[in-house]
Amino acid sequence: KQEVTQIPAALSVPEGENLVLNCSFTDSAIYNLQWFRQDPGKGLTSLLLIQSSQREQTSGRLNASLDKSSGRSTLYIAASQPGDSATYLCAVKYNAGNMLTFGGGTRLMVKP
Amino acid sequence: GAVVSQHPSWVICKSGTSVKIECRSLDFQATTMFWYRQFPKQSLMLMATSNEGSKATYEQGVEKDKFLINHASLTLSTLTVTSAHPEDSSFYICSVHGGVGETQYFGPGTRLLVL
């Protein structure tokens, strides 16, 4: 069974800290991995997409890495801000055109 | 990226009624759309894969006769929750895939509350 796990489930940090969110997956034969942000009661916003042949992607203060051999991805957020407070979801696609398998998410709270 | 809309964004209904949720791909022709469900404080779970012009594919444990999916055009898929019950109260989100690297784009979601 293909499972995606995110640790920690919740995280609270003071503003300005750099932080790392973790995602692990049981089947390393992935097609791509995507990180999303979800604000309370809202839909999903795509943050970063990493193809299976890539090792990392960067967008602004966000950097996502992928290590297929160990079945892990990390989302690094630099200089966190209160506006970064949200739930962060990682999702794995195993085949082209196929659906995503989601992790349970990490609820992030950045305190001013 | 693709723009995906859902309608309605909020619906409250009585137990036993049917509710239709629309998912539209506004600027992208989607042969495949996905329907997910999210219960409070839980992650998204795939319900079904909606295929244009053919029958939807349902995940294990999802009743196809209760959650009717119609994908009649490349820009519209509908999910009808038939004879809704309180346990069907949830956040329903659709997505389309495509574009560079097959990014998935999600609609804003529809929150259903069955009384």
Interface residues (C-beta under 8 A of the other chain):
Chain A: Y31 N32 Q34 F36 G41 K42 G43 L44 T45 S46 L49 Q51 L89 A91 K93 A96 G97 M99 L100 T101 F102 G103 G104 G105
Chain B: G1 Q6 T32 F34 Q42 S43 L44 M45 L46 T49 F91 I93 S95 H97 G101 E102 T103 Q104 Y105 F106 G107 P108 G109 R111
